[in-house]
């Protein structure tokens, strides 16, 4: 006779990691919301559009999985900036468009791997650059500021929740 799971959802749990405790979950969520609100405020004050989708994904890594290599400052800041520059390089050669976006997204992953700055959300930044063709200097400067804000807010949230972040800087 086989054992039945304790709850109807026990089989769905699989081998996934345990849920974080309520305090960590609340602080990680609050950290993410705070960081993205700061970025939205910067966008409004500077009157520039901001890359909320890829930056929200970056913040999910920083606040939700701060020990992962993809969440470390080197990868968050470096990966985003290298991916943006990859997008601009593709844009210069192929011009804006869907085909350019596909090439930029794929190349960005290779560039990040080569530079040891893995950060999967940054591939979306390369795609956005190749589609939208934003101004290089202002876009890159704003992206550097935005990723720095994510890391700094992530550090505060990690300290409040008792989790180490960053695990390494460089």
C-alpha positions in Angstrom: 0.0 0.0 0.0 1.5 3.4 -1.0 1.7 6.3 1.3 -0.6 9.2 0.5 0.8 12.8 0.5 0.1 14.7 3.7 -1.8 17.4 1.7 -3.2 17.5 -1.8 -0.4 19.9 -2.9 2.5 17.9 -1.4 3.3 16.3 -4.7 3.5 19.7 -6.4 6.3 20.8 -4.0 8.8 18.4 -5.7 12.3 19.3 -4.9 11.9 23.0 -5.1 13.6 24.9 -2.2 11.5 25.7 0.8 9.6 28.9 0.9 11.3 31.7 2.7 10.0 32.6 6.1 7.3 35.3 6.3 9.8 38.0 7.4 12.2 37.3 4.6 9.3 37.2 2.1 7.9 40.5 3.3 11.2 42.2 3.3 12.2 40.9 -0.2 8.9 42.1 -1.6 9.2 45.5 0.1 12.7 45.8 -1.1 11.7 45.1 -4.7 8.8 47.5 -4.6 10.9 50.2 -3.0 13.7 49.8 -5.6 11.3 50.0 -8.5 9.5 53.0 -7.1 12.8 54.8 -6.7 13.5 54.0 -10.4 10.0 55.2 -11.4 10.6 58.4 -9.5 13.9 58.9 -11.2 12.2 58.4 -14.6 9.6 61.0 -13.8 12.1 63.5 -12.4 14.5 63.1 -15.3 11.6 62.9 -17.8 13.0 59.8 -19.4 11.5 56.3 -20.1 13.0 53.6 -18.0 13.5 49.9 -18.5 11.2 48.7 -15.8 10.7 45.1 -17.2 14.3 44.0 -17.3 15.1 46.0 -14.2 12.2 44.4 -12.3 13.6 41.0 -13.3 17.0 42.1 -12.0 15.5 43.2 -8.7 13.8 39.8 -8.4 17.2 38.2 -8.4 18.7 40.7 -6.1 15.9 40.5 -3.5 14.7 37.0 -4.1 17.9 35.1 -4.6 20.7 37.3 -3.3 23.3 34.5 -3.1 23.1 33.6 -6.8 26.0 34.7 -9.0 23.4 36.3 -11.3 22.4 38.6 -8.4 25.8 39.9 -7.5 26.7 43.6 -8.2 29.3 42.6 -10.8 26.6 40.7 -12.8 23.7 43.2 -12.2 25.6 46.3 -13.2 28.1 44.8 -15.5 25.7 42.4 -17.2 23.2 45.2 -17.9 25.8 47.6 -19.2 27.5 45.0 -21.4 24.2 43.9 -22.8 23.2 47.5 -23.6 26.5 48.1 -25.3 26.0 44.8 -27.2 22.5 46.0 -28.3 24.1 49.3 -29.5 26.8 47.5 -31.5 24.2 45.3 -33.2 22.0 48.4 -33.8 25.0 50.2 -35.5 25.6 47.2 -37.8 22.0 46.0 -38.6 19.8 49.0 -37.7 16.7 48.7 -35.5 14.2 45.9 -35.8 13.1 42.5 -34.8 16.0 40.6 -36.5 18.5 42.9 -34.7 16.7 42.3 -31.4 17.1 38.6 -31.8 20.8 38.9 -32.6 21.4 41.4 -29.8 19.7 39.2 -27.2 21.7 36.1 -28.2 25.0 38.0 -28.5 24.4 39.6 -25.1 24.3 36.2 -23.4 27.7 35.4 -25.0 29.2 38.7 -24.1 28.1 38.3 -20.5 29.4 34.7 -20.3 32.8 35.9 -21.7 33.0 38.7 -19.2 31.9 36.5 -16.3 28.9 38.8 -15.6 25.9 36.4 -16.1 22.6 38.2 -15.7 19.8 36.8 -17.8 17.4 39.8 -17.4 20.1 41.9 -19.2 19.5 40.1 -22.4 16.1 41.9 -22.5 18.0 45.2 -22.3 20.0 44.3 -25.4 16.7 43.4 -27.2 15.1 46.7 -26.1 18.1 48.7 -27.4 18.0 47.0 -30.7 14.3 47.6 -31.2 13.9 51.1 -29.8 17.3 52.7 -30.7 17.6 54.9 -27.6 20.3 57.6 -27.4 23.6 55.8 -26.4 25.0 58.2 -23.7 21.9 59.1 -21.8 20.5 55.5 -22.0 23.7 54.0 -20.7 24.2 56.6 -18.0 20.6 56.1 -16.8 21.1 52.3 -16.9 24.2 52.6 -14.8 22.4 54.7 -12.2 19.4 52.4 -12.2 21.4 49.2 -11.6 23.4 50.9 -8.9 20.1 51.9 -7.2 19.0 48.2 -7.4 22.2 47.0 -5.8 22.1 49.6 -3.0 18.4 49.0 -2.2 19.1 45.3 -2.3 21.9 45.7 0.2 19.6 47.5 2.6 16.8 44.9 2.2 19.3 42.1 2.8 20.7 43.7 5.9 17.1 44.1 7.3 16.3 40.4 6.5 19.6 39.1 7.9 20.7 37.7 4.6 24.2 38.3 3.1 24.3 40.5 0.0 26.4 41.0 -1.9 28.2 37.7 -1.6 31.0 39.2 -3.6 31.6 42.5 -5.5 34.0 41.7 -8.2 
